[in-house]
Amino acid sequence: MTKAKLIAVAMAAMIGFTGCNSSASQHTAKELDKPVVQEVLAFEEAKPQEPIEEIDLQQVKPNEAGQIMVLMYHHIAQPEAEWARTPENFRKDLEVLYKKGYRPISLKDYVTGNIHTEAGYTPIVLTFDDGRQNNFNMLQKEKGEWVIDPDCAVGILEKFHQEHPDFPLKATFFINDNVPFGQKEHLEFKLKYLAEKGMEIGNHTATHVDFTKADQDRIQKELAGIVNLVNAFLPDYTVDTLALPFGSKPKDKSLTTYLEKGVYEGTAYHNIAILEVGWDPYKSPYHRDFNPLAIHRVRASDLEKYVKGVGLYDWLEQFEKGSRIRYISDGDPNTVTVPEQFQDILDADKVGERSIRTYTLNE
């Protein structure tokens, strides 16, 4: 692969938002009417990449054929429940993941294999379903200014990223057409804020439909509806990831093609990733059996009543025991490095133009 790349730099005016707890993270109701994102793209063609630091393979032990967890959250709220994670426990999850060497990447980078995770660390994907207000909530202070709720998912993620800059601010929020994140007057701001910050907006269907009961027309209407919703505020944004409501799929398997792509009343969609409900870590994007249209997720919970044996902390333990093989990055997005015994499970088409490096792992 060439050592040059096209770099796009997006510059945005975010009405002074820099964090949850600083005075710079405030805006007035009047300011919400102003354009939030002003994109200025500067392209530098054929700019050389920074050299990749050489690593000690025996010390780092990279294995980019290993598995990656796609974590599934819903509510960030009190009390802890089947579909709710308290703010305190969400912060605990992030701290544990950080200390154990996990680093977030975007869902799109996962499915395309565009992984830039630092050498020796493991990529992880954070996802949130349903677009609840407790995922992205605004609070009004005494003087009328609005701030991001420090106990909502976005607020917690931003604060953690500020404290740990090497923990990237990456997450995907799957929304329905029910005033995503509540607070209709702030909807435009919220959608533009997520896009500007590099977090992703995904499709969870307009009405959280049960696909087992949907025909061809309904499937396309549901998915095109979210594309229309997002593009009303972000005309150039591509909604191309889907989290299946209830994990449901059409009973008529001939209709599953419409989960991937379709058109409804002139609005087209094409999903590059489709996420299921559970229950385990999923394959490397370079694995011969990796299917971006059937990605497994892990329930981000430790309540044994609901996730006994298959929750986040269960899989962390399995990775540590070696019962599951964990993806360990080599730090070079242009090279796929694996111990030699894993070479046969790589797919040349999925590796693409990246080079494959194998090595003998000393015991």
C-alpha positions, -999 to +999 in steps of 0.1 A: +000+000+000+012+035-008+028+055+020+008+086+009-028+094+017-054+120+013-060+139+045-092+157+051-093+182+079-126+193+092-127+226+111-159+234+130-173+262+151-191+245+180-205+275+199-177+272+225-182+235+235-150+220+248-162+199+277-189+192+302-177+210+332-160+241+319-174+275+311-165+269+275-190+241+273-220+264+274-244+279+249-276+299+251-309+289+237-306+317+211-272+304+199-288+270+192-304+286+161-269+294+147-251+269+124-232+245+146-209+230+121-190+250+095-168+225+076-137+237+058-120+208+040-083+213+033-068+185+012-031+177+011-025+152-017+004+127-016+015+138+019+039+112+034+026+093+064+044+095+097+068+065+099+055+036+119+075+029+150+091-005+150+079-029+176+093-059+194+070-086+182+078-109+211+070-082+236+039-067+220+026-101+207+003-086+181-025-107+167-048-089+143-067-121+136-081-119+172-116-109+182-131-075+190-159-066+213-187-044+201-204-033+233-241-026+234-255+000+258-290+014+260-300+037+289-274+055+310-297+060+340-307+050+375-313+023+387-292-004+372-315-027+352-317-051+323-313-023+297-299+005+319-263+012+331-259+037+359-236+066+352-213+053+380-211+018+364-206+033+329-176+052+343-164+020+359-167+002+326-146+028+309-119+028+336-117-010+335-114-011+297-088+016+298-066-001+324-069-035+306-057-019+273-088-015+253-092+016+231-124+027+212-125+028+174-154+038+152-178+012+139-170+022+103-133+018+109-139-017+124-159-030+094-135-015+069-104-027+087-091+009+091-077+002+125-052+027+139-051+014+175-017+018+192+005-012+192-002-036+220-037-024+226-071-038+216-098-020+196-133-019+210-165-005+196-190+014+218-227+014+207-258+029+222-293+019+211-326+039+210-313+074+212-326+080+247-323+115+263-300+100+289-275+093+261-272+130+252-290+154+276-288+192+280-291+210+313-300+247+317-282+266+343-294+295+364-283+322+340-300+305+310-269+289+295-271+252+284-245+226+292-241+189+284-253+168+313-221+153+329-241+122+337-253+114+302-234+091+279-219+119+258-209+139+289-192+109+305-174+099+273-161+134+268-149+138+304-131+105+303-115+114+270-103+147+285-088+128+314-073+101+291-065+116+257-053+082+245-088+068+249-104+081+217-138+098+217-155+072+195-190+058+198-221+050+176-256+062+186-284+043+169-315+064+168-353+061+161-376+088+148-391+097+181-372+129+187-338+114+191-322+122+225-354+140+235-355+178+238-367+186+203-354+222+205-318+208+208-320+181+182-301+199+155-274+209+179-270+173+192-268+156+158-243+182+145-223+180+177-219+142+174-209+145+138-184+172+145-168+153+174-163+122+152-189+101+169-214+083+146-251+083+141-266+049+131-300+036+120-323+019+145-354+023+123-380+050+125-404+032+149-382+005+164-400-020+141-400-058+146-386-069+113-401-104+117-435-087+110-424-063+083-428-066+045-405-053+018-422-019+017-422-014+055-385-024+058-374+002+033-397+029+048-383+023+083-347+026+072-351+054+047-370+074+075-338+077+096-318+087+066-343+115+059-343+126+096-305+129+098-301+145+064-326+172+072-300+185+096-268+171+081-274+169+043-240+154+036-240+128+064-241+092+054-262+069+076-248+035+067-249+014+099-279-005+113-286-020+148-315-045+145-344-036+168-349-067+191-322-083+170-350-091+146-348-102+110-375-109+084-390-144+086-389-145+048-351-147+042-355-132+007-363-099+024-331-097+043-314-080+013-335-049+022-318-046+055-286-039+036-299-016+009-331-003-006-350+028-017-382+043-004-399+073-021-366+084-036-345+080-005-318+053-008-298+037+019-269+012+019-257-002+052-221-014+054-226-028+089-256-046+105-254-053+143-272-080+161-281-082+199-256-107+213-238-124+228-201-126+222-170-108+208-169-109+170-143-117+144-114-096+131-124-077+100-096-096+082-110-130+092-122-152+064-156-156+081-161-120+091-196-108+080-202-071+084-239-077+080-241-100+110-219-085+137-223-099+172-224-076+202-217-079+239-241-067+265-223-041+286-236-053+319-225-073+349-260-083+362-258-121+363-296-122+362-295-110+326-260-117+312-246-146+332-216-159+313-220-135+284-216-100+298-187-075+294-168-087+324-173-124+315-156-118+281-128-097+297-121-127+318-122-151+289-097-130+270-074-130+300-076-168+303-070-173+266-104-190+261-110-164+234-083-149+213-080-111+217-071-088+189-038-071+197-028-042+173+006-039+157+001-001+155+003+000+117-030+003+098-012-008+066+000-041+079-019-071+093+004-089+118-004-124+131+014-153+147+021-177+118-004-202+129-032-177+123-023-168+088-047-193+072-078-177+087-070-144+070-090-135+039-069-118+012-098-098-001-106-085+034-069-077+040-070-058+008-039-037-001-025-041+034+006-063+038+005-094+059+033-100+084+037-133+103+061-142+130+069-171+153+057-164+188+082-177+213+068-195+243 
